[in-house]
């Protein structure tokens, strides 16, 4: 059970880092905010990615994949 949890945590971290990297390529720095990763991601998706619908779809898909483990 611990091994399975460790694998899921590793996958979640990879998804988070992938999202941060993709956002950095379009000039959006993720940073840290109150509300954690999910709160900041939704803030970026709803606000800063309005001008880039393709990147918004990618970010939403990654967030859905990240949340699928819950």
C-alpha positions in Angstrom: 0.0 0.0 0.0 2.8 2.4 0.8 4.5 1.6 -2.5 1.3 2.4 -4.4 0.9 5.7 -2.5 4.5 6.6 -3.3 3.9 5.9 -7.0 0.8 8.1 -7.0 2.6 11.0 -5.2 5.5 10.7 -7.7 3.0 10.9 -10.6 1.2 13.9 -9.1 4.5 15.8 -8.7 5.5 15.0 -12.3 2.2 16.4 -13.5 2.6 19.5 -11.3 6.1 20.1 -12.6 5.0 19.5 -16.2 2.3 22.2 -15.8 4.7 24.6 -14.3 7.1 24.1 -17.2 4.5 24.5 -19.8 3.2 27.7 -18.2 6.7 29.1 -18.0 7.1 28.7 -21.8 4.2 31.2 -22.3 5.5 33.6 -19.6 3.3 32.6 -16.7 5.2 32.0 -13.5 3.3 29.7 -11.1 4.6 30.9 -7.8 3.1 30.1 -4.5 -0.3 31.4 -3.2 -2.6 30.7 -0.4 -4.9 27.9 -1.4 -2.2 25.6 -2.6 -1.4 24.2 -6.0 -5.0 23.7 -7.1 -6.1 27.2 -6.1 -3.2 28.8 -8.0 -3.7 26.6 -11.0 -7.4 27.5 -11.3 -6.6 31.1 -10.9 -4.1 30.9 -13.8 -6.4 28.9 -16.0 -9.4 31.3 -15.5 -7.4 34.5 -15.7 -3.9 34.5 -17.3 -4.7 31.8 -20.0 -7.7 33.6 -21.5 -5.6 34.8 -24.4 -4.3 31.3 -25.1 -7.2 28.8 -25.5 -4.9 25.9 -26.5 -2.7 26.3 -23.4 -5.9 26.5 -21.3 -7.1 23.2 -22.6 -3.7 21.6 -21.9 -3.6 23.0 -18.4 -7.2 21.9 -17.6 -6.4 18.4 -18.9 -3.4 18.2 -16.7 -5.4 19.4 -13.7 -8.0 16.8 -14.4 -5.4 14.1 -14.6 -3.9 15.3 -11.3 -7.3 15.2 -9.6 -8.2 11.7 -10.9 -6.2 10.0 -8.2 -8.4 11.5 -5.4 
